[in-house]
Every structure is written in C-alpha cells, then in structure tokens.
C-alpha cells in the first residue's frame, strides 16, 4: 500500500466508531513492550475527538491505522501529545512521524504559548521529538501538575519514579519551548471547527417566549447533531441521582424552568436554567479521576466565561443529603434572580 494514500486528519465525532479498536491496539502494544500505560476509557477518547484534541490515521478502505491525542496540564501552560500508536498492519511506513507532526501542529495552533513535553523510553519517539525541536530536560522542568504524574502509576517502572522522589525514571523527559515552526498543515475547515469549539457563537433563534423572554441557541452548530444524540441517550438513561434531582427541578418547582441534558457550546449540561444562566452538574464516581477533574475544570471555566453559574453535586450529596442540596440550589436561584 502506498503510504501517501493513508489519510492523517484531526479526529471528529464521526470517528468515535474507531475508539474501541484504538484502545485494544494501545493495550496490545503495551503488552508486547512490557510497559504500563495510562488507561483511558471509551468516553475519554470520544471526548478528545469531539473537542478536536486527537489525530487519527485511516487507510483508503477505512481501516484504523494510527492515533494520538492531546492533554493539557497546569492550566494549559503545558501540553502533551499522548497515546501515539500505529496499528501493526501499517508499521514501517513512516506513519508515526506523520501522526506526531499533525498532533504537534495541532497543539501549537491551539496553545501557541504552552510548553510541549514528552516522557518516553522509545528511541524512535526521541528522534521524532528531537526533529521537532524538543530538548532533553530534567523532570523538574516538566509540569508539576499531580494529575499528569498519576498517569505514571500504571507503568511497571513506577517504583523507580517513587524511589527517586520523581527526579528521574526509565523514561527521558523532553521539552519544546514555543517557536514558530509547524511541520504539518491543518486544513481550513478543521481550523474553523476549532475556532467554533474555542469560542462558539450563540445567535438568537429569533423567537420570543411569554413574558418577552428571548430564546437563545446555546449549542455549537458544528457538533449539534452528535451532541443531540448523546443528550437523548442521557435523558433515557438517567442515573438514580439525576432522576431524584429532576423530581425537584421539573415543572418550575423551584421557581425557574430547567432543561435536562441541555447542549451549551460543545458541552452537555446535566440541568440548565437558561433564563437565569444556571447549570447544575451531577458528578458520578468517575469525576474523581484526575484527568476527569481537569476536564471538569476546563468545562466550568468555559461556561463561566459565557456568563453561566455552575454548581456541582456528587451522587452521594443528592441521595444522602437531599435537603441541603435543594437548599443550596434554591439559594443560588434566588441570588441569580435578584442580581
């Protein structure tokens, strides 16, 4: 097969069908190398695709060929391009470098002032990093974000990291300080999608509600169709805590109208009152994972920039401390209605 016929593109929602194959390929490669990996879920990689934070390679007949994704750390001051994998059927074709170049370019465009770093024990990755301008550094020069270092806990060599008080390990730390050099080209359509994700517009629908309250379109139009499917599935499969809370929120029981699984930008809010711009999020156990906490923080920051107030409750708070939960929601509603 001609390697030039393999497409390397920024992944989108339409590529979610490849996620399970990607996870299996990463796991198989780790077994062969005898190393650990930072384990990721189907939902985690699907979200990376939806947010234009992943790169995928596909053969002309639609087979999965390779993948990588981007993570941000330390309030986006540091970036890693992670999970670089090439399917065994497509190795030896220079595909890893093409994926690396595209992921690196995507990171540089989206976070032009961030430092991009890498921890690797592979000679091939070290060479690619060097070609892109990375330099070997001590671990002290990498992010001190604890969530990043949690990812090392799945590695067979983590005891070395612990014994050295995180000063060094089997892997080599490499760092790229921002320079204007981009080794690959991202098409204008994808750049526009990224601009929509970073700063989606919310034009009015043009209608009026009773009481002259204007309705606003809050969804990112580039992702709306896929997000609408997710939202519908979520409404059909409410958690016990979501169902319990909805009993209090529906039919304006707390003095304002709430919507379930409402799309705002590129996010789906568990419950949203558009009239007072209040979002209520219900956090299950997976929200305790370090990478999910970072994602939740980024999501909250974006929503607050759009003027929303965001309050969060765990499943346990809703089910075991219901009165205090409802009282906090009532207090927040009152404050927003009387600003």
N, C-alpha and C positions, 0 to 999 in steps of 0.2 A: 504493500500500500504506500502511495506517495504521502510523505509526512505533511506536505503542504495542503493536502485535502482535509486534514483534521482541523476542525474549527476550534479556536480558543476564544471564549467570549465571557463577558461579565454575566453571571448567572441571574436568572429572574424567577418569578413564581412558577413559570411554566416548566422549570427544571426540577421541581420537587419530586417528580417520579423517579429520579435517579438517586435520591438520598440514601435509601437502604443499601443499594449497591455500593455507594461510596463508603458507607460505614463498614460494610463487610470487607471491602478491599483494604481499608486502613487497618482493620483488625488483623487480617491475614498477613499483611506486610510486617506488622509489629511482631507477630509470632515467628516469622522467618528470621527477623533480625535479633530476636530475643530481648527486645526492649519494651518498656511500658509506654503507654500513650495517655494523653489527657482525653478521657472518654467524653464523647458528645452524643446527644440524643437526636432522633429524627427531627424533633421540633426545633432544636437549636440550629441545625444546618439549614432547615427550611426557612427559618427566620433570617439567616445570613443571606440566603438567596433573595428573599423578599426585599431586604434592605440594601441590595446591591453591594454586598460585602463579601462576595465569593466569585470565583472564576472556575469555569467548567470547560473541559475539552471533550468534543464529540466527534466520532467518525462520520463519514458521509452517510452511512446506513443507520445512524442514530445510536450507536453503541457508546457507552460511557468509556472515556479514555483517560481522563485525569481531572484533578480538582485541587483547589486550595481556597482558604478563606482568611478573612482579616479580623483581628481583635484589637480593641483599643484599651489602653491602661492609663492610670494616673490622670484621669480627666482629659483623656485624648492627647496627652503630652508624649505618650509613647504608643507605638503601633507594632504589632507582629503580624507577619504573613504566615499562617499556620496550616497544618494538615496537608502539606504538599504530597500528593500521591499520584502515581501513574499506574494504570491497570497493566498487569503482566503482558497482555496481548499487544501493548503499544510501547513497550520499553525499547530503548536503543534507537529511538527516532528523534532525540533532541526535544521531546515534548515537555519534559520537566522544566527546561530553561524557558520555553515559550510561556508556560503557565506562570512560572516565577516572575518573568518580565511583566506579564499582564497584571498580576496581583500587586507587584511593586509599583507599577504605574498608577493603578487604581488608588493605592494607599497614598501616593504622593499627591495626586489630584485632590483627593477628599480631605487629607490632613497635611497640607503642604509644610506646616511648621513643626510637625511631630518628628521625633526621632524613631527610626525603624530599627528594631533589633531582632536578633535571632539567637537561639540556643541550639546547637547542632553538633552531632558527633560524626556526621557523614562528610566524606571528602568532596563528593560531588556538590553538595549544598554549599560547603565552604567556598568552593571555586566560583559557583554562581554568585554568592554573596560578594566575594571579592571583586568580581567583574562589575557588579552594580555599585561598588563604592563603599561597601561595608569594611570596617576595620576591626581586628580582634581587640577586645576590651576586657577588663576585669568585671566580675559580676556586680561590683559596687557601682558601675556606670550604667547598669540596666535599671529598669523600673523597680521601685520598692513597693509596688502595689502587691499586697498579700494575695489577692485573688489570682494573680499570674502565677506566683510560686506554688499555689495549691495544685496547679496543673501538673507539677513535677511529682506529686505523691504517687502517681500510678506507674512511675518508672522503676525498673529493677535496680537502678543505681542511686535511688534517693537517699540511701544510708550515707553515701559519700557526701552528698549535699548537707545532710544533717551534721555529720562529724566535723565538717569544715566551717560550720556556722554560716553556711550559704556563701562562702567566699569563692569556691570553685567546685567543679564536679567533672565528670567524664566529658560532658559537652563543652564546646568552646562558645564563649559569648562574643557576638559580633554586632556592631552598631553602625548605622548610617545616619550621619547628620545631614539635614536637608540641603540639597544642591539642585539646581535646575538641570536635571538630566533625566529624561524619561525614555526608556528603551523600547516601549511599545506604544501603539496608537489605539485609543479608545474612540469608537465611533460617536458621532454627534447625537444619535438617538439615545444611546446609553448615557451620555453626559447630560442630556435633558432630563432623563429619568432620575438621575442622581440629584439634579437641581430641584426636581419636584419633591424628592424624598427629604432633602435638607431643608427646604423652605416651601412646602406646598401651599398653594393659594386656596382660599375658601370663599369663592364668589357667591353672592346671594342667589337663591333659586328664583327669586322674583315674586314669590307668593307672600301673602300676609296671613298670619294667624289671627284668631279672635283676640281682641284687645290690642290690635296693631303690633303684635309681636312678630318680627320678621323671622322667617325660617332661613337657616344658613346651611349650605352644603359644606360639611366638615371633612369629607373623605378625600384622600388623594386620588384623583381621577385615573392615574396610571396604574393603580393597584386595586381599584374598587371591585372589579368583577371577582378576583380571587379572594379578597378580604370579605366580600359579601358571603361567599360560600363558607368561609371559616366561621363568620359570625352566626350564620344559620345553624351550622353544626353545633356551635357552642350553646345556642339557645335550646336546642333539642337535648343536649347532654349537660344540663346544669349540675354542678356539684351540690351536695347537701347544704353547704353553707350558702351558696349563691341562691338556692331555692328558698332557704329560710329568710335571707335578707330581702329577696324580691317580694315576699309577702307583706313587708312593711313599706316598700318603696312604690309598689304599683298603685295605680288609680289615685295619684296625688295624696296618698295618706299622710305624708309628712309635709304637705303644703307646696310641693313643686312636682312637675312631671319628670319622671325618669324613663330612660330607654335602656333596654338590656342589650349588651354586646353591640354597642354603637361605634361606628367607624369614625375615628378622628385622625386625619392625616394618613399615615401608614400604620396606625395602631388600632386595636380593637379594645375599647374601654368596657369593663365589666358592666358598669352602670354609669349613665351620664344624664345630667340635667342641663340641657343646652341653654335654657333661659337664664340660669344663674352661673353657667360655666363651671359646674362642679362634676368631678369624676370620682367614683368610688371603685377601688380595686380590691378584689378578694384574693388573697395570696395562699396558695396551697403549699405543700411541703417543698416542692422543687424550687420555690422562690428563695430558699435558704442557701442554695448552691451559689458559690462565689461569682461565677460567670453570669448567673441569672440576676444577682443583686446589682451587678454593674449595668446589665441591660435595663433593669427596672429604673435605676437612677437616671440613665440617659433618656429613657422614655418620659420620666417625670419632668426632667429639665426641659425637654422639648415642649411638652404640654403646657408647662407653666409659662414658657415664652409666648405661647398662643393665647395666654390670658386665663387658662383653666386653673382651678384649685384642685389638687389631687390629695385624697386621703385614702389610706390603706388599712385593711384589717386582715388578720390571719383567719383561717378557718376556725381555729380554736376560740378566738375572740368572739366571733359571730355566734357560734353554737353554745359556748360555755359562759359568756359574759354579755349576753344579748342586750340587757338594759343599758349598760354603759356604752355599748356600740351604738345603739339607736340614739341615745342622748347626745353623743358626740356628733352624729350626723345632723341632728336637729339644731345643735348649736352652730354648726358650720353653715347650714341653710339660713338660719336667722341672720348671721353676720353678713352673708353674701346678699341677702335680700334687703339689708338695711345699710349697705355701704354708702 
